[in-house]
Amino acid sequence: MTAVTVVRLVELTTARRNARWAIDQGGIEYGQRHHPVMITLHVCLLVGTVAEVALTHRAFVPLIGWPALAVLILVQAGRAWCMSALGPRWNTRVIVVPGLPPVTTGPYRWMRHPNYLIVLFEGIALPLVHTAWITAMLFTIANMPWLVVRVRTENAVLWPAVGPAPRRSSRSCAPTSSTDPCCSRCASPTRTSS
């Protein structure tokens, strides 16, 4: 839990720095009202996991805990990949810098919101490492409507005229540059937020 808390603090520091950068570039923030709710939910995930373990005195269950730890490690790597692909545009807020096209590199090449899939898996895996299944269930149920709100907000501001999300092609697809895409799917605009 300590490692995850430290990672969260580093992410929040990075998000604040990136938010300042985006605002300095003329960025416009959307969805300000739901951001505090999402932060509260994530704090509750951490606190709930610790509280459930302390109150129930559950022992580590290797059959659940080790696979959950493996998933947790994978999702942290996935989040790092998202952050790397977005660079200074990665943020916990929805801030769009006018004129910057959305990013479609890294995991964003295959889906618009990989970070939210990561959040979904993390919200289940983190508590299960510690056998806190009630927290895993409650966080997932509470977080789902807010993820829907967040995805809809991002889609509305990032992809208003683009149409459906990019789909994985059956052939290998590798554009040589942003001005010379290999197919019409790769010619679509690129992404800017988490």
N, C-alpha and C positions, 0 to 999 in steps of 0.2 A: 504494500500500500504506500509506503514511503516513496518508493521509486516512481509510482504513478503520480503521486501528488507533486513531486519535484518536476516531472515531465509536464504536468498541467501548468505549473507556475512558469516554466520556461515558455510554454506555448502562449500563455497570457501576455508575457512580456514581449514576445515576438509579435503577437497580434496588435498590441498597443503601438509598437514601433511601426508596423505595417499600416495601421490605421492612420497614423500621423502622416506617413508618406503618401497614402492615397488622398487624404484631405488636402495636403500640400500640392498635389497634382490636379486639384479641382474635383476630386471624388465626391460623389453624392451618396449619402447613406439612406438605405431603405430598411424597413422592418425594425425600427428602433424599439417599438413596444414589446416585441417578442424576445429580444435579446436578453433582458434581465431574467425572464422566465427560464430560458435555456441555461443560463449560468446557474440559476438556483437549482435546476434539475440535476446538473452535473455535480454540484456541491453535495446535494442529497444522495447521489450515487456513492460518493466517497464516504460520507458520514454514515449513510445507511448500511454500507458494507461492514464498516468497523463496528457499528452499534449492533447489528444483527449477530455478528460473530461473538461479541462480548456478552450479549444478553442470552443467547441460546447455548453458548459453550459448545458449539459444534466443532468436532475434530476435522482435520484435513482428511478428505476422502480422495485417495490417489486416483481412483477410476474416473472421478469428475475433475479433480484439481489439476492434474498434469495436462490432460487435453485442453482444459480451459486456459492454462498458462501458455500453452503453445499457441492457441488462438490469440491470446492477449499480446504475445510477442509479435505475431504476424500483423495484427492490426496496428501496432505501434510502427512497424516498418511501413505499412500501407499509408499511415498518416504522414510519415516522413517523406514518402514518395509524392503525396499530394502537395505537401508544403514546398518541396523542391520544384515540382512542376509549376506551381503558381508563383514562386519567388516572393517578391514583396507584395504581391496581390493576395497572398494567403491571409485570412483574417477570420476572427470569430464573428465579425459583423458582416453585413451585406453592404459593401461600399463599391460603387462602380465609378471608374475613372472614364469620363467621356472620351471617346476617340480610341480607347484601347480595345482591341478585339478580344473576345473570350479565348481562353487557352484551350487547346485541344491536344496537348502533348502529355506524356506520362499516362496516368490512369484516365485522364480526361479524354483521351483518344477513343476510349471505349464506352464511357458513360459520363453523364453530366455532373453527377453528384457522388463520386466515390467516397468522399469523406463522410457522408451521412450513412452509407452502408457500413463504413468502419465504426462509426458511433453506435450503430445498431448492434454489431457483433461485440464491441467493447462493453456495452451496457449489460450484456449477458455474461460474457467471459470473466470480466473483472470480479463480480461478486461470486461467481461459481468457483473461482480459484480458492476462495475462502469458504465455500459451501454456504454462501448467503443467497440461497435460491429465492427467498421472498423479495429481497432487494432487487435481484435480477428481474423478477417478474413485474414488480411494481414500477421500476424505472422504465422498463420497456413499454409497459402500458401507458404510463404518463408521458413518455417522450414521443411516442408515435404521432399523436396529433400535432405536436409542435414541429416535428420533422416535416410533416405534410405542409404546414404553414410556411416553413422555411424554404422548402423546395419550390412551392408555388411562388413565393416572393422572388426567389432567385430566377426562376424561369421567366417571370413577367418582366424583370428588368434586364436580364442578360440575353434572352432569346426571343424577344417579342415577335419578330418577323421571320424567324428561321424555320419553324416547323418542328417535326418530330426529332427526338434525340438521335445522334449518329448511331448506326448499327454496325456491328462487326461484319466486315466483308468476308466472303469465303476465300478470297485470295489474299495474299500478302499485300498490304497497302502501305507504301512509304513515299510520301511526297518528297520531292527533291528540294522544294522551297515553298514558302507561303504563297508565292506568286505563280508557282508551277505545280499545282496539286496533281496527284496521280489519278484522281477520280472526282466525281461531283460531290461525294461525301466529304472528301478532304478539302474541298473548296469552300465549305461552309465556314461562317465566322468562328472565332476562337473564344475561349472562356476567361472570366476575370474574378471570380470569388471562390470561396471554399465550397 
